[in-house]
Amino acid sequence: MKKRLVLILCALACVGLLSGCWQVEPLEEESPELLQPGEIREEDGKRSLLPEQLALPYAPDQSLDPVTCPDGMQQVVSSLICEGLFRLGPDFEPQPWLCADYTASEDFTSYTFVLREGVTFSDGSPLTAADVRSALNRARTSERYQARLSGITAVSAGEGSVTVILSSPNSGLPALLDIPIVKAGSEALPIGTGPYLLSQTEAGACLVANQTWWQGTRQPTDRIALVEAADLDTMLYRFTSRDVQLITADLTGTSPISVTGDISYTDTDTTVFQYIGCNVTRQPLDDPAFRRALWIGTNRNRIVSAFLSGHGDATQFPVSPASPLYPSGLERSYSRDDLTAALNLSSYTGSRTLTLLVNEENSFKTSVANELAESFADAGIAISVRVLPWEEYTAALAAGNFDLYYGEVRLSADWDLSALLSTGGALNYGGWSNETTDRLLAAYAGAGDRAAAMETLCRHLQEQAPIIPVCFKSTSVLTQSGVLENLVSTASQPFYGLTDCTVHLRET
């Protein structure tokens, strides 16, 4: 969904950063005026010129290697240079990209990926299995991808194919292999197979259309300028002053941004999951009936719309509603009466006040935590919100010093929940240990019918409620209005729909 947005700097500084709500000033109507060629009309009635070039911010002193570069715009730039064996669609399903086909062993512990024929790097050299093996092995030891690829024990290169061996079954492995492939040895100035290549000129760095791109389609612009922006403040200034036309932002993050002008934004789904964790070793949270009452009594839609400014998707399960694996048939509508009925079936007596932890660095999370406490108090469940600095918050979780906590985790696109929910899982702070959960997690990992296995797992989680899902966050792609038309974006690839996009520039 694409929306038009007028972002007022003062309103955001005073309102958005505190409450997470956008405030738009009313516009005065003006008599229509004819636009001159190359002009666009802003929401406040002013007129401005289209840019002469499409430009993106980047930091010249930081790497563009997609495995080691910083998060943010460096990744956006590198995503136009390099491509992976697969790419993830808006529904997080893996789409074969540099991979033409693949086969898996019956137990999903071994995969062979056949490379697409005729693909060359932007320097004209052919894509080889050795390059893919080098890129995957380098990613396995990187800070960004190490956890995601921890199940891989070996990668070998054959003639036009790559074989990956796993330590345990994973029928969703292709969803993890959107790792950008860089030509081996070119990591300092990465050479990829993507639609653009990095060019260094006297006028500065830029991206130039890759004339040998295997897609065989024309890029919407032959050149993308790279404008120096070494830090966040400089990037925002460049965007506000129209020096660059696209940035990405987490509008409900720890440091939400404020920009001015006639801006369009697109929210893209992410795998960033927010939830309420339960310490199941403490009463009354050791009672599944009480935990189910919390599950039933969480008004997720209100939380997303009122406290995350709509930048998220309410979810009743730890898999994104955007995914075809989401078991929508198991959903139940929020009802205060259902909460009361569920609470009456539990052992809860209201004998003590429960503590809900939240980290203080994110004002949106603290607002959600306070809303949860107030809504449950109306139902007779006493909850006290304890706001802690990040270090104290994580220490309290590790020590089990809580009843409830408001958590956030970036899940992998294969929707592996073992860290959160398996016995002894790295993120299982609430002490949940259940043989059925462990069995269903293992069954899902090796399932040929992943949708059916996920539905069975979610039905069990709905019954036991070891965690209370709340939402999946969105990230936003902000563009200068009138410049990029029909651009489809994903969280990992703002230029996902590059070939269908039209770039409007001022003729010179």
Residue, then its C-alpha position, 0 to 999 in steps of 0.5 A: m500500500k502506498k500512501r502520500l505523507v506530509l511530514i512536518l518537522c516540528a510536529l514530528a519532533c514534538v509529537g512523533l518521537l514521544s507518542g509515535c503518532w504522525q500529525v499532519e497540518p491542514l492544507e489551505e486550498e489554492s486555485p489550480e495552476l498549470l505545471q511547467p515541464g519537469e515540475i511537480r506540485e507538493e502537498d502544501g501547494k508549492r511547486s518544485l522541479l524534478p531532479e536531474q538524476l536519481a541519487l542514493p545516499y552512501a558512505p564512501d568510507q564504509s564497505l559496500d560488501p553486502v556481507t560486511c557493510p553496515d545496515g541501512m543505505q549501504q545495503v540498499v546500494s549493494s542490493l543493486i550490485c549483487e544478487g543471491l541464489f534466491r530472493l524473497g518475495p513480499d510474502f517471504e517465499p524464496q524465488p529462484w534467482l541465480c539458482a535455476d533449480y535444486t534438489a533436496s535429500e529425502d530428510f532435507t539435510s543435503y541440497t544441490f543447487v544448479l546455477r542459472e546458465g549464462v549469468t556473468f558478473s558485471d565485469g564479464s566473467p562467468l558466475t561459477a560454483a566456486d564464487v558461490r561457495s566462497a560467498l556462502n562460506r564467508a557469510r557463515t562466519s560473518e556477524r550478519y549471517q552467522a546465526r542464520l546459516s549455523g545449520i550448514t556444516a559444509v558447502s562444496a562446488g561442482e560443475g555448475s552446481v553447489t551442494v550444501i550439507l546441514s547438521s539437521p533437517n530444514s525443508g525451508l533452507p532456500a528461504l535463507l539463501d538470499i545471501p548476495i553473491v560477490k565475485a571471489g576476490s572483489e570484496a573491497l569493491p564488490i563485483g556482482t551479477g546485479p542490474y548495476l555496477l559500481s563506478q568510480t569517476e572524478a565526479g564521484a561514485c555512481l552506479v551504472a547500468n550493467q549492460t550484460w545483466w542476465q535478466g535481459t531487461r532495460q533498467p529504468t535509469d542508466r545511472i544512479a548517483l551516489v551522494e556522500a552521507a556519512d551519518l544519519d543526520t547528513m542522510l536526512y539533510r540530503f533527503t530533505s534538500r532533495d539531493v537524494q530521492l530514496i531512504t529507508a527508515d524504521l519509523t517506530g524504532t529506537s531513533p525514529i527520524s523526522v523529515t520534511g517535504d512532499i514525501s511518499y512512503t511504502d511500508t514493507d513487511t519484515t520478520v521482526f516479531q514483537y511478543i509478550g514472553c511469559n515466565v512459566t516457572r512462576q504462578p499464575l503463569d505456570d497455568p496454561a489456562f491463565r496464559r490463554a486468557l492473556w493470549i485471548g485478551t491482547n487487542r493486537n489491532r489496537i496496539v498496531s494502529a494506536f501505538l505503532s502508527g500502523h507500521g506493523d501487522a497484528t499477529q496471533f502466531p509467530v509467523s508473519p500474516a504476509s506468509p502463506l504459512y500463516p494459519s489464518g483459519l485458527e484466528r479468533s477475534y478479540s472480545r472482552d467477554d472472551l477474555t473474562a470467560a477465559l480468565n474465569l476458567s483459569s486458576y488466577t486469583g489476583s493475589r499478586t501484581l505481575t511485573l512486565l519488563v520493557n526496555e526504556e530506549n524505545s518509546f513505542k515499546t514502553s507505550v505498548a507495555n503501558e497499554l497492555a497493563e491498563s487493558f488487563a487491569d480493566a479485566g482484573i489482572a494487576i500488572s506493573v510495568r518495569v522500564l529498564p535500560w537495555e543492559e539491565y533489561t537483558a540481565a533481568l531476562a537472563a536471570g529470570n527476574f520477571d513475570l512477563y516481558y515485552g520482547e522483539v526478535r528478528l526471525s529468519a524467513d524459514w520461520d524457525l522458532s526453536a530459539l524462542l520455544s525449544t527446551g533450552g533455546a537461546l531466547n527461551y527466557g521464560g523457561w518453557s520446556n515441553e516435549t510436544t513443542d520440541r517434537l512439533l518444532a522438529a517435525y516442522a523443520g523436516a516437513g515436506d508440507r510446511a503449511a500443514a506442519m506450521e498449522t499443527l504447531c500454531r494450534h499447539l502454541q495457541e493452546q499452551a501460550p508460552i508466548i503471546p504474539v503481538c505483531f510483526k513490525s514494518t519498515s518504511v521506504l521513503t521517496q521524494s514524491g513524483v520521482l519513482e513510479n510503480l516501485v514495489s519494495t521489500a524489506s531487504q530489497p527496496f528496489y525489488g520491483l526495479t524492472d517495473c519501475t519508472v523514474h521521472l527526471r527533469e530533462t536537461 
